[in-house]
Structure formats: structure tokens, C-alpha cells
Amino acid sequence: TFEQPDLADTARDILNEVANNPTYRNQILVVRIVDLSLTPQIVQFINASLPDYLLFEVKTCELNSVCGQSSYQGEVFSGERIISADATKYDPIKVRLFIWYG
């Protein structure tokens, strides 16, 4: 039998790469927007990290927010990562990645 990969692990791995990239980290911390589609570099990176048959949505939100997906698509896997600590201030934000089969 074919065992599908755990897409929640995939989401967490991708977000770890985003968090460890200084350019992406800075975009998230400085811009602090809910819709990360406005940061095309990050969206392109995530898109390139996933096979074509997977769809995704990425969001940022405050730490105490539920940070849900904008519309639900059946079985959805998600991962989240807290991005914090730029060189000048500590102002963390939550980044959440939702992945599902298209």
C-alpha cells in the first residue's frame, strides 16, 4: 500500500527554512501582514518546495490568534512557526502554512 507523507511535517520543515532565511524573516517581521501573498518571494519559495499536486495557503497572525485557514478544503495539514527577534526589537509573529491535495 502507498503511504502518504505527513504533510504537517512538510509544512513545519518549509516554515523552518523560511525562518532561517534572513531575507524571508525580515520580510515577515517588517511587513507584518496577514496575507503573505503580498510577499511573493516567500510564496514562490513555498510553491517551489511542494509538488504540483499540493495546494497551500500561508498566513501570519498574532501569537494569541487561532490563525485559521481562510476557506477549508477537505483534509488539510498545517504547521506553524513563531518568527521573532530581528536585530532591533523582539516582536514575534506566528506564521502558519496549510497544505492540501489539489
N, C-alpha and C positions, 0 to 999 in steps of 0.2 A: 504494500500500500504506500501511496505517496503521502508523506507527512509535510504539511505546510510549515514554513518557518514562522517563528514567533515574531510577528510584526511589531509588537510592543518593544521587543529588544532592538529591532531595527530602528525604530523611532528614537529610542534612547541613544543608540550609537551615533546616529546622524546628529542629534542635538549636542552630544559631547564634542563632535567635530566642529560644529558651529561655535560652541562655547570656547573652544581652544583656538579659534581663528581670530586674531586681534582685529581684523577689519570687520568681520561679522559681529563680534562682541561690541565693538564701538558703535556700529550702526544700530544695534538693538538698544544699547544704553543711552545713546544721544537722542535718537529719534523717538523712542518710547511710544510707538504706535501700536494699536491693536491689530490692524490689518498689515501683516508683513508682506503682502503682495506689493506694497509700496517700496520695498527694498528688494529689487529684482535680483541682485547678486545672491542673496540668501535663497530665494525661491529657485533660481537656476541651479544652485548647488544641490538643494534637496532633490529637485527633479532629476538631475544627473546621477544622484545616488540611488535612485529607485528604478526598478524595471518598468517598462511601458505599461504593463497591465495593472499597476498600482496607481491609485489616485491619492491626493493628500491635501490637507489644509494645515496651515501653520498660523498660530496666534500668539500674541503676547498679552499679558494681563497682570494686574497687581497680585501680590502674593496671597492675599486673603480671598481672591476671586475663585469661583468654581472653574472658570475658563473652559466652557463647553464649546463644542463644535457648532457652527452656525446652522447647519441642517444635517440631520442624521441620514446615513447611507447604509443601513443594514448592519453587518458586523464590522465594527470599526475598532482599530487598535490605536493606542496612543501612548506617548511618552512625554515627560516634561522635564525641564531643566531650569534651574534658577541661574540667571546671569547677573553677576554683581561685580562690584569693585573695579571701576575704571581708575585711572591714575589720580583723579581729583576728588572723588566722593564715593560713598557707599550708598547706592540707591538701587536695590535689587529689583528684578522683574522676572516673572515666570514666562517661559516660552513653552508652548505645547504643540506637539505635532500629532496630527491624526492621519492614519493611513488605512485605506480600504481597497478591496479588489474592485476594479472598474468593470 
